[in-house]
Every structure is written in structure tokens, then in C-alpha cells.
Amino acid sequence: MKKWLLVAASMVAMPVLAQSNGGYRQVTPDTQAQVQPEVQKQPAAPKPTPRQRRSTVGTGIGGTQVGIAVGEDSGVAFRYQGYQATIGLNRFSVAVDKTFRFSGHPHFYWGIGGKLRNDYYHKLAARAVFGASAQVEDFVFFGELQPTLYLVNDTKLQLEGVVGVRYAF
């Protein structure tokens, strides 16, 4: 029993060591209040640039985009938060679509919409959109396949497509 008391007394009397700056220093009751863990300050994160603040980085979705499209409806292409419109200039047409991302694939999308075309006589169509897009800096490159069902003046199903680039604001 005396042995155990002697071991316990020596443990209490033994100086306590605290880690400081990669080494150890002795802590006595007088200096114990001075020993606090040292907190190293992390440098402040840089503020994001306007390009980094966009929610469209890498995916081409969201935000406002304006550009050109070449294909069945060659002309001006617009996009705003999942809605896209194309004004065809080679044969006057207006197409509007609502697009959705495939889950787990941020660069691929699908959508539904409609189209009005003035090609010798007015044509109204319903269409689906299947596309892919990739953003490089402020430019969004895209390609789409559009199965289009013309309903007025001539009922027929046609596979159309466009490729283009839009500038993201």
C-alpha cells in the first residue's frame, strides 16, 4: 500500500508538460494560466470574381445568355434560368422551350416546347429538345437534337438540330 501511495505522490509532484510551438515546455501551477492552445490565423479567403459568383460555372444553366445558333433555326439564341428561345432568321421562326437537367449529368438536358415557323405558310409545332452544353469562361457551347411534330397546315414529324454558342452575363 505504501508503494502505491509513493507512486501516486510522485505522479502529482511530477511536472506537467505542455506542447508549444512544436516543442514541450514545463507547466507549473504559476504558469498554468498562461498556457493556452495557440491558434494560428488562417489567411482570409479571396473574394470571388464576378465569373466565380455565377451559378452557371461549368454547366451552362441559369443566368442570362445570348448568342447564335446554326442549323434548322439559324439565328439568335437566348436562355434565361431554364427557358430558352431561338429566333430563326434563315426561315423566320420563333421557338420557345423549357429545359430540365438530367440528374447526375450537369451538361446534358432535355425539354419541351413549341415552334412557329413562316415557311411559305404558317406552321405550328410541338417539340422535344435533347441537348448538351459546356461552359468555357463566359461562353456556353451547346448542341441540340429536336424531334418536332408540325401540327398546322402539314402534319409531319421532323428531326431538327442546332449547334451554337451563347455569352453568359
PyMOL commands that set and color helices and strands:
alter all, ss='L'
color gray80, all
select helices_A, chain A and resi 2-13+32-34+50-53
alter helices_A, ss='H'
color red, helices_A
select strands_A, chain A and resi 16-20+23-27+64-71+75-80+83-88+93-102+105-118+122-136+139-150+156-168
alter strands_A, ss='S'
color yellow, strands_A
deselect
rebuild
show_as cartoon
